[in-house]
Amino acid sequence: MKILFVCKGNMFRSQLAEYFFNKSAKKHRAESAGINARYAGIRLSRLYHIESGRAKDAEKFIAELDKEMLEKVPKQLTPEMIDASDKVVVLLESEKEMPDYLKNSPKLIFWKMIDGIKEDGSTRPYGELCRIREQIKEKVEKLVKSIS
């Protein structure tokens, strides 16, 4: 089964979900994308420096998981990615943020999830990032169990 994790910018929530899923699922694979990936194609490690240090907590936080996470590149969501997936898990603060073509997909699973990166580009405090990470990890573990 192929899972697509989607968040707003593909810089935090969906990247973490993809990481946890691929780490724990044996027979299934995941990828991730953002509905508005304004930094598509830029490695996360470079992006955090472009953001003038405003994402330092996120950089530290992701590096604790796996240094390879910093080499991940945000991707823009496309309808083709949805077509190629068996399930599309959307991690957003509100369903209102979803494009219509995604809202109507029978593949959709919605997880209400706060973003670790604020609208101004700064990150939430480190402790909040850890809580969000644990929520994502817990939901991903349940998803893996349900499809295995």
WOQUI-V907878 format. One record per residue. N is the residue number from 1. RES is the residue in one small letter. OMEGA is omega in degrees with one decimal (999 if undefined). BURIAL is 1 if it has 24 or more other ideal C-beta (glycine too) atoms within 12 Angstrom, else 0. D_FIRST is the distance of its C-alpha to the first C-alpha in Angstrom with 2 decimals. Layout:
BEGIN
n->{N	N}
res->{RES	RES}
omega->{OMEGA	OMEGA}
burial->{BURIAL	BURIAL}
d_first->{D_FIRST	D_FIRST}
END
This chain:
BEGIN
n->{1	2	3	4	5	6	7	8	9	10	11	12	13	14	15	16	17	18	19	20	21	22	23	24	25	26	27	28	29	30	31	32	33	34	35	36	37	38	39	40	41	42	43	44	45	46	47	48	49	50	51	52	53	54	55	56	57	58	59	60	61	62	63	64	65	66	67	68	69	70	71	72	73	74	75	76	77	78	79	80	81	82	83	84	85	86	87	88	89	90	91	92	93	94	95	96	97	98	99	100	101	102	103	104	105	106	107	108	109	110	111	112	113	114	115	116	117	118	119	120	121	122	123	124	125	126	127	128	129	130	131	132	133	134	135	136	137	138	139	140	141	142	143	144	145	146	147	148}
res->{m	k	i	l	f	v	c	k	g	n	m	f	r	s	q	l	a	e	y	f	f	n	k	s	a	k	k	h	r	a	e	s	a	g	i	n	a	r	y	a	g	i	r	l	s	r	l	y	h	i	e	s	g	r	a	k	d	a	e	k	f	i	a	e	l	d	k	e	m	l	e	k	v	p	k	q	l	t	p	e	m	i	d	a	s	d	k	v	v	v	l	l	e	s	e	k	e	m	p	d	y	l	k	n	s	p	k	l	i	f	w	k	m	i	d	g	i	k	e	d	g	s	t	r	p	y	g	e	l	c	r	i	r	e	q	i	k	e	k	v	e	k	l	v	k	s	i	s}
omega->{178.6	-178.9	174.6	176.1	-175.2	169.7	-175.0	-173.4	-177.2	179.1	-172.7	-171.8	-176.6	176.4	178.1	-179.9	177.3	-179.8	-178.7	-179.3	-177.4	177.6	-173.9	-178.7	-177.4	-172.8	-174.5	179.8	178.0	167.5	-177.8	179.3	179.0	179.6	177.3	-175.1	-175.3	178.1	179.9	177.0	-179.9	178.8	-179.4	-179.3	178.7	-178.7	-179.0	177.2	175.7	-178.5	174.1	175.7	-177.7	-178.5	-177.3	178.2	179.1	178.9	179.0	-177.7	-179.2	178.9	176.8	179.9	-173.7	-179.3	179.6	178.5	-179.2	177.8	178.2	-178.0	176.0	179.7	176.6	176.5	175.0	175.3	179.1	178.0	178.2	179.1	-176.6	-177.0	175.9	178.3	177.1	-179.3	-176.9	179.8	-178.8	177.9	-178.6	176.2	179.3	-179.2	-176.2	171.9	-176.6	-177.8	178.0	179.9	-175.0	-177.7	175.8	-179.8	-170.1	167.0	-178.0	173.3	176.1	-172.8	177.8	179.7	176.2	-179.8	-177.5	-179.6	-178.5	178.3	177.5	179.7	172.8	178.1	-175.7	-179.7	177.3	177.6	179.1	178.0	178.0	178.6	-178.3	176.4	179.4	-179.3	179.9	179.8	178.9	178.8	177.1	178.4	179.7	178.5	-176.6	-179.4	-178.8	999}
burial->{0	1	1	1	1	1	1	1	1	1	1	1	1	1	1	1	1	1	1	1	1	1	0	1	1	0	0	1	0	1	1	1	1	1	1	1	1	0	1	0	0	1	0	1	1	0	1	1	0	0	1	0	0	0	1	0	1	1	1	0	1	1	0	0	1	0	0	0	1	1	0	1	1	1	1	1	1	0	0	0	1	1	0	0	1	0	1	1	1	1	1	1	0	0	0	0	1	1	1	0	0	1	0	0	1	0	1	1	1	1	1	0	1	1	1	1	1	0	0	0	1	0	1	1	0	0	0	0	1	0	0	1	1	0	1	1	1	0	1	1	0	0	1	1	0	0	0	0}
d_first->{0.00	3.79	6.50	10.05	12.96	16.25	19.82	23.19	23.88	20.88	23.45	22.76	20.44	17.23	18.06	18.51	15.30	13.38	15.75	15.40	11.62	11.60	14.70	13.56	9.95	10.47	7.49	4.96	6.60	8.44	11.47	14.29	17.12	20.25	21.83	25.11	24.54	28.22	27.94	25.13	25.69	27.84	26.87	26.85	29.75	31.84	30.92	32.20	35.46	35.71	35.56	38.85	37.79	36.59	33.16	34.57	33.24	29.66	30.26	31.65	28.95	26.02	28.03	28.29	24.56	24.24	26.56	23.74	22.66	25.96	25.02	21.97	22.64	22.00	20.33	21.23	18.70	18.82	17.92	16.21	13.71	12.98	12.86	10.32	7.80	6.08	8.02	11.09	12.91	16.53	18.98	22.44	25.84	26.10	24.23	27.20	25.91	22.98	23.65	24.06	21.32	18.85	20.76	20.41	16.70	15.23	11.95	14.22	14.46	17.76	19.00	22.71	23.28	26.42	26.34	27.70	29.40	32.15	33.20	35.98	33.66	34.81	32.59	32.98	34.88	33.25	33.20	31.32	28.72	28.26	27.91	25.26	23.35	23.61	22.47	19.31	18.72	19.39	17.04	14.13	15.10	15.15	11.69	10.39	12.76	11.81	8.24	9.58}
END
